[in-house]
Amino acid sequence: MEDHKPNPRNLFGIFIFLFALAIYAFGVAAGGDALESYGVDTLLQMLYFAIFGIIWIFPTKKLFSWMAKGRNH
């Protein structure tokens, strides 16, 4: 049975992910609030949230692949 050593990249990556996602979510919410206060149409607001709801996946994918590179085989 192999002795599994934890990968420090995983812990560091999880903290980066949670911190960045919280900042991103607050920023997107603030942008959505600004759109509403300027009287932007509801359909455009929905499009805004749909686009920014998908965009966060791309940097997350890169972060997770970086985290996986440090695994001991």
Secondary structure, DSSP 8 states (H G I E B T S, - for coil): -------HHHHHHHHHHHHHHHHHHHHHHHHHHHHHHTT--HHHHHHHHHHHHHHTHHHHHHHHHHHHHT---
